[in-house]
Amino acid sequence: MSLVRNVGTIGGLTAISRVFGFARDMLMARVLGAGMAADAFQLAFILPNTFRRLFAEGAFSVAFVPLYSRALHGDGGEEAAARFANDVLAVFVWVLLGFSALAMIAMPGIVWLLASDFQQVPGKFELSVLLSRITFPYLMLVSLVAMLSGLLNARSRFGPGAFAPVLLNIVLISGIIAGWHLRGDSGDDRIVALALAISVALAGVAQLGYLWWAARETGVRLHLRMPRLTPEVKRLGLLILPATFGAGIYQISQFVDTFFATSLPQGSLTLLKYADRLNQMPLGIVGIALGTAILPMLARHIQTDNNAEAHRLQTNAVEMALLLTLPAAAALAVCAPAFVTAFFVGGKMTHADGAIMSNIVIALVAGLPSYVLVKVFQPAFFSREDTRTPVWVAAFALIVNIGINFIVVPRFGIVGLAGATAFTATLNVLLLYSLLHWRGWYHATGKLGGRVLRQIIATGAMAGALALVMPLMTPYYGSHVIHRIWSLGALVATGLVTFFAVAWMIGALDKDLIAQLRRRRNARPAGTAE
């Protein structure tokens, strides 16, 4: 079972999703800009999406996958795994229904807690409540999608779960186009925002239908029945409660960021989310792929007391994370004005908005390696069924984040808020690694340290080359679409060639890792076809 192969499968499909997501936000920026309706929809989209990452893809997945994997590969085999999954589904559905219903009833209070300043703009608060009520059922639908993805991941079937977000973005793009058509010449952006909110709920239905079909094709049969709190379900619940916090520091910080962003001038929340789209490209592709692939593999090694293989897997994950995120962070920081102008400026998105957004991107990507390493280190705790330790680490980091925001947001606005997020993510990673090292569960080797140092040198060379080339093409980033494409293509080519050439010369690339990638292209082991 190759980590590289699984990361490649998940990362490749996640990259497709991110491309569609990028297209979605580019359209949205031009159609809605950074005004009232855009802010209202962003808040309505944040609520179910953050709970999704926090509960479904965070706490639930990290607790459910090891337990399901243990049942599947234990003495009970398929029968025990099916019984456990059906027991969880029976309870999970009712919990999701109850939580969603309560949230929709309490939505005015939830919106007020996160964005009370929206009341200062006529109609903005009411629109936010309406849109949030429409989008929130997505949480229930996508949580069931996460459960089905976990079942498939435990069977090393990573493709369907990684492809599901593509459906979300396709439906949302359709919603933007429909809203734009319905708006016509009226100029009422609320029509577009309403169409987008409805599209979010419809996307959840599409994703659930696809994953249900994929699970049945794999041989997984789930049946709804009366809920029973079996010992296994109770154990899952005890693991989920602390993991809700421990696995979701980045998601919880989204609520904190939303609270502070909505207190700033109109459009700040929207610009933060558009900037985060650039940050999410490498974060989503690398971080989600590594975190998803490493958890079930680590769980198997640890359950069989194969500590040497678990350590090797963890080291490979750290090296891959830094190899891909260090140059990505540097390139985004240096080229932020070019990327923002080429992708987002136009239509209702002004150059002034783009300038603010560029600074937000620079601040956010300072923490890009840390955002990914959190997803690499947390599975080392979760695979040992230790969900409490990350809770304390996350709690401390979150308190620090809030304290810093009170200091930097009044002085530096939305850019200061983004910088605080990057800083506390780095603090979170350092604390997690320190605890792993202290407990003897993982320690970085000298070989890894040397490799990372070489990666940093190659990244520095690439950043220098980009800093020289980028100003030469400034007139083209906001010009005709062909000029935007070739000018960005030149930047990307410069960065890739410089980084990998220097990395190869100084030994920053692991030859064994490259060999694994080549083997993946040439042969796929039996039973892994997607």
N, C-alpha and C positions, 0 to 999 in steps of 0.2 A: 504494500500500500504506500504509494509515493506522495509525500506532502507536496512536492512540486507539481505532480500531475493533478492532484485535487485542487490546489490553489490556482493552477492554470485554467481548469474547467470553470471554477466559481468566478475567478477574476475575469475571464474572457466574457462570460455571460453578464457579469456585473458591469463590465465596460460598455457592453451594448446598451444596458439599461441607463447608464450614466450619459451616454450619447443622446438617447431619447430624452432624458431628463434635462440635458443641456438645451436641446432644441425647444423643449417645453418652456423653460425659463426665458430663453431668448425671445420667443413669441410673446410670452406674458409681459416681458419688459417693454416691448414695443407697443403692445396693445393697451396695457394698463399703466405703464410708467411706474412712478413711485408716489401715487396719490392716495386718496382716502380709500377707494375700493380695493386697491392693491394691499394696503395695510390690513384691511378687514379680512380679506381672503387669506393673507399670510397667517394671521392669528388663527383663523378657522382651520387651516391646514396643519398648523403647528400642534394643536391639541391632540387629535387622534394619532398623528405621526409620532409625536414624542412618547405618548403612552405605548404606541406600538413598539418603538425601539426599547423602551424601558421594560415593559412587561413581556410582550410576545417574543421579540427577537433578543431581549436581554435576559431578564430573570427566568422566564419560563423555559427558554431554550437551554440555558446553561444548567438548569436543574433537571429538565426532562430528558435531554439526550443521554447523559450518562446512565440514568436509571433505566431508560428503555433499552439502551445498548447492553446493559448488564443482564436484563431479562432475556433479550434476544439471543445473546451469546452464552447464556447460562444453561443449566440443566433443563429448564422448562422450554427453551427454544421458542419457536414461533407461537405456540399456544400461550405461554406465559406472557410474551410480548404483546399479543393481541388482547389478552385479558386486561393487562395493565393499561394499554392505550384506550380501550373502550371505557374502563373505569374513570380514567382521567377526562375523556371527552364528555362523559355524562355529567361530571361536576363542572367542568370548564365552561360548557355552554351556558349553564344557569348563572354562574358567576359573571360571565361577560354580559349576559342579558340584563342582570340586575344593575351592574355597574354602569352600563351604557344608559339605561333608563334614568337612573339617579342623576347622572351627569347632564343629560339633556334637560331634565327638570330644573336642575340647579345652574344651568348655563349662564343666566344673567349674573349670578354671583361669581362664577368662575372667571368670566370675562372681566368683571369689575376688579377682581383680585389681581389679574395679570395686566390689565390695560385700563385702569380707571381714568387715565388722562384722555382716553378716546371720547369721553363725554363732553370734552371741551369743543369738539367739532360736531356740528349738528348732523345727526343721522348716522354718524360713524359707529357709535356704540351699539345702536339697534341693529345695524347691518352686520356687525361682528357677531352678535348673538344669533341672529337668523342663520348666517352661514355656518356657524359652529354647530348648531343643532342639526343641520343637514349633513355635515361631514362626519359627525362623531360616530354614527353607526359603522363607519369604515373600520374603527378599532376592533369591533367584534369580528367582522369578516376576516380581517387580516391576521388577527390572533389565531383563528382556526387555520389560516394558511400557514402560520409559523409552526403550529403543531404538526401539520402534515409534512412540512419541510423537515422537521426534526425526525419524523419517522423515516423519511427517505435518506436523510443524511447519515443516520445510524446504519443504513444499508449501503453506504458509500454511493448513493445516488444524489449527487449534489446539483445536477443540472436543472431540474424543474424548479427548485426553490430559488435558484439564482436567476432564472428566467422570469419568474412571476412579476418582479418590478417593472419589466418591460411593458407588460400589459397595462399597469397603472399609468405609465407615461404616454402610451398610445391613446388611452381613453381621455386623459387630461388634454392632450394636444387637440383631440377631436372637440373637446369641450371649449377650448379657447377659440377655435375656428367657428364653432356654432354660435358662441356668445358674440364674437365680432360681427358675424353675419346678422344676428338678431338686433344688435345695437344699431347697425346701419349708420345713418347720419345724425342720430339723436344725441350722440356723445355721452350717453348715460353709461358710465363704466360699471354701475351696479348690475346691469344685465349680464355683462361678461363674468363678473364675480359670482353671480348666482348660477350661471351655466357651469362654471368651474366647480362649485361646491357640489352640485348634483353629479358631476362627472366623478368626483372622488368616491361617492357611495357606489356608483355603478362599477367603478374599477374594482372595488372590493368584491363584488359579486363575480366579476370575470376572473379574478385571481383565485377565488375559492373554487369555482367550477373547474379551473384548469388543474389545480393541485389535487383535488378530489379524484379527477380522472387519472392523473399521473400515479397517484397512490394505488388505485385499483389496477392499473396496468402493471405495477410492480408486484401485485399479489396481496397488498394490504387491504383488508376488509374491516371497515369501522361501522359500528351500529349504535344508534342512539337508544338509550334505555334509561330507566330510573336511576338517579344518582345514588351512589353508595360511598361512604367515607371509609374505604378499605385502608389497612395499614400502609400500603404502598402510596395511596393518594395522600394520606396524612403526611407521610414522609416527604413527598413532593412539595406539599404546602409549606412545611417547615423550612425547606430549602429555598422556596421561592421568596418568602417574606424578606429575609435579609439580602438575598440576591437582587431583589427589586432595587435596592439602593446600591449595593456593591457593584453590580454590572452596569449601572446606568448613570455614572457620574457625568458623562458627557451629555446624556439626555436631560438629566435633572438641571444641569447648568443651562440648558436651552430655555427652561422656564425662568430661571434667574435672569438670563440675558433678555428674554422677552419682556419681563417686568421693567427692566431698566431701559430697554430700547423704546418701549411705548411712552416713556416719559420724556423722550427727546423729540425734536422737531418732526413733523409729519414726513413720512417716507423713510425714516431711519430703520424701522423694522424691515421694510421691504429691501432696502439696500443691503442690510446685514445678511438677509437670506439669499439674495442674488450672489453676494460675495462668497457666501459659504458654499454655493454651488461649485465654484472653482476649487475650493478647498476639498469638497466632497468627491471630486473626480478621483484623485489618487487615494484618498481616505477610504472611499467606498470600495474601490476595486481591490486595493491591497489589504485594508483592514478587515473588511467583511470576509474576504476570501481566506485570509490566514486564520482569523478567529473561528470561522465555520469549520475549516478543515482540521485544525489542530485539536479541537475539543474532543471529538470521538476517538481520534488516534491516541491522544494522551491518556484518555480514560482506559483504553484497552491495555496500553503498556503498564500503567500504574496498577490496574487490577491483576495483572500477571506478574507483578513485582519486577518488571524489566526496567529498572531505574536507569541503566546506561542508555537504553534506546530512548527513553523519555527525555533524558538530558540532551541527547543528540538532536532529537526532534525540536526541542525548545531552542537550541542554539541555531539550527537551520532557519527557524522561523524568525528569530531576532535578526540574523544576517540578511535574510530576504527582505524583511521589513525596512531596514535601514538602507539597503542597496536601492530600493525603489522609492523611498520617501525623502531621503536627503537631497538627491538631485531635483526631485519634483518640487520640494519646498523652496529650494534656492531659485529654480527657474520661475516659479510663480511669483516670488518676491521681486525678482529683478524685472520681470516682464509684465507685472500686474497692469500698468497703464495700457500696454499694447493689447493684452487679452480682453480687458474690460471694454475698451473702445471698440475692438473688432466684433466682439460677441454681443454686447448689450446696448451700446449707445446707438440711438436711432428711434424714430417714431416719437413716443411720449417720454423716452428716456433721454435726458439732456446730458450735455458734456459736463455740466456742473455736478450732476448726480454721479457721472462716471468717475470724476476726480475723487469724490468722497469714497466711492466704492473701491477704488484702487488702493487707497490707504487701509481700508478695512481688510482687503485681501492680504496685504503685506503683514498686518498684525496677526491675522488668523493662521497663516501658514507657518509662522514661527513655531507653532506647536504641532505641526503636521506629523513629524516622526513620533511624538509622544502620543497623539491620538491613536496611532496604529499600534504602538508598543503596549498600550493599555489592553488592547484586544489580544495581544500575544501573551502577556503575563497573567491576566486574569484566569484563563483556562487552567493554569497550573494549580490554582486554588480550587476552582470549581470541579476539576476532574478528581480531586481528592475529597469532594463533598464538603469543602471548607468555604462556606459562603459568608461566614461572619467576619473574617479578617478584612476582605475588601470593603465591608461596610464601614469599619472604623477608618480605614484609609480614605474612602470616599467622603465620609462625613467631615473629616478634618480638611480635605482639599476644598470641599464645597464651602465650608465656613470661611476659609482663607479667600476664596473667590468672591464671596459676598462682601467681605471686608474691603478687599481691593477695589471692587466696583464702586463702593461708596466714596472712595478717594479719587479714582481716576475718571469716572464718568462725568462728574461736574466739570472737570478740567479739560478732558480730551474727547468727550462725547462718545459717539458710537465706536470710534477707533480705539479709545481706551478700553471700552467694554470687550472688544475682540482681543486685545492684548492680554487682558486679565484671564480670559478663557485659555489662551495658549500657555500662560505661565502656570496656571493651576493644573493643567493637564500634564505638564512636565513634572510638577511636584508629585502628582499622583503616581507617575511611572517610577520615579526615584524611590518612593516609599514602598511600592509593590516589590521592586527588585531587591531592595534592602531586606525586606522580610523573607523573600524566597532564599536569599543568600544566607541569612541568619539561621533559618530552619534547615538548611542543607538540602533544599529541594532543587535549587538551581544556582549555578554561579557561572559567570562569564569567564571563558578561558582566555589565556594570553593570545592564542591564535585568532580568536574572534576579535579581541581588542586591536590587534595589528591590522586585521582586515577592515575594521570600521575606520581606523585612522587613515588608511589608504582611500577608502570611500570618501572621506571628508576632503582629502587633498584633491581627488578627481572632481568633487563637487565644486570646490573653490576655483579650479581651472575653468570649469564650465560656466560658472557665474561671471568670471572675468570676461570670457569670450562673449557672453550674452550682453553684458554691460557695454561692450564696444560696438556690437552689431545693432542693438535695438534702436538707438537714436538715429541711425542712418535711414530707417524706413518709417519714421514717425508720420510723414504725410499720408502714408498708405493704409494705416490701421483703421481709419474712419472713412476711407474712400469707397469706391465701387467694390462690390462683393468679390470680384476676381482679384482686385488689389489686396483686399483683406486676407484672402486665402493664401496667396503666394507669399505675402509678407510674414504671416504667421508661420507658414510652412518653412520659410527660410530660418526663422528663429528656432523652431523645433528641430530642424535638421542640424543647425549649428550646435544646439545644446546636446543632442544625442551623440553626434560624431565626436565632439570634444570630450564629453564625459566618458564614453565607452573606450575611446582611444587611449585616454590617459589612464583610465581604470585598468585596461588590459596591460599597458606597459608597466605599471607599478604594482601589479598583482592584487588589485582590489576586487577582482572577480574570482570566485571559486570555480576552478575548472571542473570539479565534480558536479557542481550545480548546473553548469552549462551542459555537461554530458547528460544529466537527467532530462534537461529540457529537450535535447536532441532526441533522446530515446523516446520521449513522449510523442514527438512528431512522427517518428518512424514506426512505432508500435503501440497499440493499446492492449493491455492485458484483458483476458477474457472476463466477461461479466461487468466491464466498466463502461460499455457503450451507452451513450445517452440518447 
